[in-house]
């Protein structure tokens, strides 16, 4: 196999595995079995076995349905955080079977990392799409992803030069959005863990979490009386704060702030006074403040955090 096609195959198979591993296996397996594409590594011939094709088809159909349902798609993607990178690494290793052992190890590591990156990208956009949790948006995203997986696999083995250019553009885009997506990945994993922890009985409601040292000094400047309570949360949309950033909702009866660390410095943002709403969810609960000018600031509480937050009981003014 030409070196260019080998490199493109390693990168391309890893990338599509992070988006939809089962679709990638199904397309490659069918292409080898029915000779739709030429130039595929013979080490991938195992994917053409009928048992592998049938299993990949069944799992693909399950993913196809799960991707169309808001919140279910988050759980599915969260579980596949541990599956897609491994699958991408193994496919990259098979595509690099003709190389020397050192390059095979590099291909294995790079493939797993790239699959994790594209998986995090997919999951990040899915979480951000939950601002409008209706099936049409998620269905369109899912269909676009599936078409992209099939198209990229075909492009890799039909036009490797064009495919390498496309992969380079995608890698640059991934580098640009990686900080946000890593925060989203952390949020999703923390949300799933919080759902499990919420089943543990005997947790103390309304208990405020301790104030960390980095926030203590800053709060002393704005709250001389120090009568605040702190609650863990993620910022969905807060002025002057990163999206999906983990931090603290600082609560007093009169005023509220969101506090987080950004580039090793504390950021404390005062929230606008307005109407507050609390909406329970399957994985996380949503707390929103709609202030003057219809400005909406939204927070996510994981299930093990939200039971501590007193605002969960009812929608009510906070000022």
Legacy VTK file of the C-alpha trace (Angstrom):
# vtk DataFile Version 3.0
C-alpha trace
ASCII
DATASET POLYDATA
POINTS 319 float
0.000 0.000 0.000
1.390 3.486 -0.869
2.638 5.496 2.158
0.153 8.313 1.525
-2.791 5.932 1.602
-1.419 4.249 4.735
-1.159 7.565 6.589
-4.582 8.664 5.386
-6.094 5.319 6.383
-4.619 5.486 9.890
-5.882 9.014 10.513
-9.187 8.598 8.708
-10.269 5.339 10.357
-9.400 6.747 13.775
-11.363 9.923 13.097
-14.551 8.214 11.876
-14.369 5.697 14.758
-14.726 8.554 17.214
-17.908 9.666 15.467
-19.591 6.314 14.842
-17.457 3.229 15.395
-20.124 0.758 14.312
-20.846 2.581 11.048
-17.111 2.656 10.278
-16.733 -1.101 10.897
-19.861 -1.835 8.866
-18.754 0.237 5.872
-15.221 -1.194 5.870
-16.485 -4.754 6.309
-19.031 -4.509 3.507
-16.520 -2.770 1.226
-14.036 -5.605 1.669
-16.616 -8.366 1.346
-18.250 -7.018 -1.823
-15.130 -5.326 -3.290
-16.703 -1.871 -3.319
-13.385 -0.206 -2.497
-9.832 -1.121 -3.426
-6.614 -0.559 -1.516
-7.940 -1.443 1.941
-5.347 -3.161 4.177
-5.736 -6.936 4.086
-5.346 -6.928 7.876
-8.879 -5.523 8.032
-10.315 -8.608 6.307
-11.676 -9.830 9.679
-14.250 -7.043 9.473
-15.705 -8.750 6.375
-16.722 -11.847 8.345
-20.537 -12.240 8.339
-20.703 -12.411 12.150
-18.787 -9.120 12.465
-20.964 -7.438 9.827
-24.206 -8.593 11.487
-23.077 -7.493 14.958
-21.880 -4.118 13.631
-25.217 -3.649 11.827
-27.221 -4.391 14.988
-25.112 -2.038 17.102
-25.306 0.628 14.407
-29.108 0.420 14.408
-29.132 0.795 18.199
-26.875 3.837 17.933
-28.985 5.221 15.079
-32.057 5.162 17.338
-30.277 6.367 20.489
-28.771 9.340 18.646
-32.230 10.639 17.765
-33.459 10.943 21.363
-32.331 13.925 23.486
-30.679 12.951 26.794
-30.523 9.274 25.726
-27.867 10.326 23.220
-25.800 11.838 26.059
-25.910 8.592 28.043
-25.008 6.576 24.937
-22.084 8.853 24.099
-20.929 8.858 27.697
-20.705 5.056 27.741
-18.877 5.076 24.388
-16.182 7.355 25.763
-14.472 4.094 26.755
-15.321 2.197 23.531
-14.734 4.456 20.527
-11.112 5.419 21.351
-10.187 1.744 21.780
-11.915 0.858 18.513
-10.179 3.721 16.710
-6.801 2.650 18.090
-7.307 -0.959 16.945
-8.432 0.070 13.440
-5.414 2.385 13.147
-3.143 -0.453 14.257
-4.622 -2.736 11.584
-4.163 -0.032 8.935
-0.504 0.265 9.982
0.193 -3.490 9.962
2.700 -3.154 7.096
4.848 -0.665 9.023
7.620 -1.460 11.468
6.689 -2.123 15.133
7.689 1.355 16.336
5.402 3.048 13.789
2.636 0.601 14.670
2.798 1.676 18.317
2.727 5.331 17.238
-0.278 4.621 14.986
-2.064 2.848 17.848
-1.549 5.750 20.264
-2.324 8.431 17.681
-5.426 6.583 16.521
-6.812 6.282 20.027
-6.123 9.949 20.771
-7.706 11.112 17.527
-10.771 8.916 18.070
-11.131 10.382 21.572
-10.870 13.876 20.097
-13.599 13.359 17.495
-15.752 11.535 20.035
-15.416 14.479 22.435
-16.311 16.850 19.602
-19.445 14.899 18.779
-20.487 14.656 22.421
-19.747 18.328 23.001
-21.985 19.497 20.188
-24.717 17.124 21.339
-24.653 18.596 24.835
-24.707 22.138 23.468
-27.681 21.167 21.296
-29.669 20.376 24.431
-30.626 24.031 24.712
-33.364 22.964 22.281
-33.979 19.355 23.328
-36.261 18.303 20.465
-35.735 15.289 18.204
-35.485 17.132 14.863
-32.158 18.821 15.668
-30.645 15.628 17.041
-31.909 13.593 14.089
-30.328 15.998 11.602
-27.037 15.939 13.502
-27.060 12.138 13.619
-27.782 11.750 9.909
-25.061 14.281 9.057
-22.561 12.349 11.168
-23.457 9.025 9.527
-23.200 10.462 6.023
-19.856 12.044 6.962
-18.492 8.701 8.218
-19.436 6.865 5.015
-18.190 9.702 2.803
-14.851 9.978 4.579
-14.182 6.217 4.421
-14.906 6.233 0.679
-12.732 9.318 0.175
-9.793 7.760 2.064
-9.513 4.849 -0.347
-10.663 6.602 -3.529
-8.841 9.956 -3.270
-6.279 9.816 -0.441
-4.769 13.220 -1.302
-8.116 14.996 -1.019
-8.924 12.964 2.097
-5.642 14.024 3.725
-6.498 17.678 3.060
-9.963 17.209 4.564
-8.480 15.465 7.601
-6.034 18.334 8.086
-8.863 20.870 8.108
-10.798 18.776 10.622
-7.728 18.476 12.860
-7.279 22.263 12.874
-10.933 22.697 13.789
-10.544 20.154 16.600
-7.548 22.031 17.998
-9.595 25.241 18.044
-12.587 23.804 19.929
-10.713 21.313 22.152
-10.775 23.439 25.373
-14.560 23.758 25.229
-15.050 20.121 24.324
-12.855 18.873 27.143
-15.020 20.853 29.548
-18.116 19.323 27.948
-16.612 15.836 28.254
-15.902 16.463 31.921
-19.454 17.694 32.389
-20.987 14.610 30.760
-18.872 12.148 32.730
-19.547 14.080 35.947
-23.253 14.080 35.115
-23.365 10.308 34.673
-21.366 9.818 37.875
-23.675 12.232 39.672
-26.725 10.259 38.572
-25.205 7.127 40.139
-24.141 8.930 43.328
-27.638 10.393 43.731
-28.954 6.904 44.411
-26.891 6.672 47.607
-29.208 7.375 50.602
-28.445 9.549 53.602
-26.979 12.568 51.809
-27.288 15.858 53.726
-29.641 18.298 51.916
-28.986 22.047 51.798
-25.386 21.586 52.918
-23.059 24.208 51.452
-19.691 23.066 50.119
-16.494 24.499 51.687
-15.061 27.626 50.103
-11.713 26.926 48.356
-8.680 29.052 49.177
-8.501 30.652 45.722
-12.030 32.024 46.160
-11.832 33.000 49.812
-9.904 36.237 49.310
-12.018 37.335 46.368
-15.298 36.805 48.218
-14.012 38.725 51.225
-13.822 41.799 48.975
-17.462 41.613 47.871
-19.012 40.002 50.953
-17.691 41.496 54.201
-20.410 39.747 56.210
-19.531 36.345 54.674
-23.011 34.851 54.923
-22.819 33.090 51.546
-23.416 29.459 50.624
-21.602 27.717 47.778
-23.014 25.096 45.406
-21.140 23.166 42.730
-22.471 23.745 39.211
-21.523 24.078 35.540
-22.058 27.382 33.731
-24.146 26.847 30.596
-24.344 30.507 29.622
-23.053 33.186 31.995
-21.725 36.615 31.077
-17.899 36.842 31.128
-17.497 33.144 32.027
-16.456 30.205 29.803
-19.230 27.932 28.601
-19.606 24.588 30.379
-17.104 25.711 33.012
-17.244 24.019 36.386
-17.460 26.433 39.295
-19.577 27.586 42.210
-22.911 29.315 42.470
-22.365 31.723 45.383
-25.703 32.302 47.062
-26.940 34.935 49.495
-30.566 36.027 49.967
-29.771 39.398 48.376
-27.184 38.723 45.630
-25.734 35.810 43.681
-22.445 35.212 41.833
-20.829 32.582 39.665
-17.189 31.862 40.546
-14.623 29.788 38.648
-10.902 29.654 37.878
-9.704 30.854 34.501
-6.014 30.786 33.565
-5.022 30.367 37.220
-6.982 33.400 38.354
-10.401 33.584 40.011
-13.354 34.919 38.056
-16.374 36.111 40.041
-19.366 37.294 38.011
-22.352 38.887 39.675
-25.647 37.559 38.325
-28.475 39.802 37.329
-31.489 39.909 39.634
-34.598 38.436 38.043
-36.922 35.463 37.919
-35.416 32.073 38.754
-36.521 28.716 37.394
-35.417 25.208 38.299
-36.095 22.345 35.889
-35.338 18.726 36.886
-33.810 16.481 34.225
-32.712 12.881 33.738
-28.954 13.418 34.084
-28.698 17.014 35.287
-30.996 19.758 36.565
-31.161 23.228 35.040
-31.280 26.473 36.992
-31.895 29.653 35.020
-32.142 33.335 35.912
-33.890 35.640 33.471
-32.886 39.215 34.246
-33.574 42.636 32.710
-33.659 42.704 28.923
-34.524 38.985 28.854
-30.887 38.098 29.516
-30.839 34.465 30.570
-28.052 32.935 32.651
-28.197 29.159 32.931
-26.487 26.606 35.158
-26.374 22.816 35.206
-26.451 20.865 38.469
-25.547 17.196 38.409
-27.985 15.000 40.296
-25.741 14.532 43.330
-25.250 18.309 43.578
-28.761 19.553 42.882
-30.349 18.050 46.005
-28.269 20.517 48.049
-29.490 23.560 46.170
-32.494 25.238 47.854
-33.712 26.840 44.618
-34.790 23.459 43.267
-38.057 23.519 45.195
-39.903 26.055 43.031
-39.600 28.741 40.421
-39.400 32.027 42.300
-37.757 35.483 42.232
-34.280 35.627 43.744
-34.168 39.359 44.382
LINES 1 320
319 0 1 2 3 4 5 6 7 8 9 10 11 12 13 14 15 16 17 18 19 20 21 22 23 24 25 26 27 28 29 30 31 32 33 34 35 36 37 38 39 40 41 42 43 44 45 46 47 48 49 50 51 52 53 54 55 56 57 58 59 60 61 62 63 64 65 66 67 68 69 70 71 72 73 74 75 76 77 78 79 80 81 82 83 84 85 86 87 88 89 90 91 92 93 94 95 96 97 98 99 100 101 102 103 104 105 106 107 108 109 110 111 112 113 114 115 116 117 118 119 120 121 122 123 124 125 126 127 128 129 130 131 132 133 134 135 136 137 138 139 140 141 142 143 144 145 146 147 148 149 150 151 152 153 154 155 156 157 158 159 160 161 162 163 164 165 166 167 168 169 170 171 172 173 174 175 176 177 178 179 180 181 182 183 184 185 186 187 188 189 190 191 192 193 194 195 196 197 198 199 200 201 202 203 204 205 206 207 208 209 210 211 212 213 214 215 216 217 218 219 220 221 222 223 224 225 226 227 228 229 230 231 232 233 234 235 236 237 238 239 240 241 242 243 244 245 246 247 248 249 250 251 252 253 254 255 256 257 258 259 260 261 262 263 264 265 266 267 268 269 270 271 272 273 274 275 276 277 278 279 280 281 282 283 284 285 286 287 288 289 290 291 292 293 294 295 296 297 298 299 300 301 302 303 304 305 306 307 308 309 310 311 312 313 314 315 316 317 318
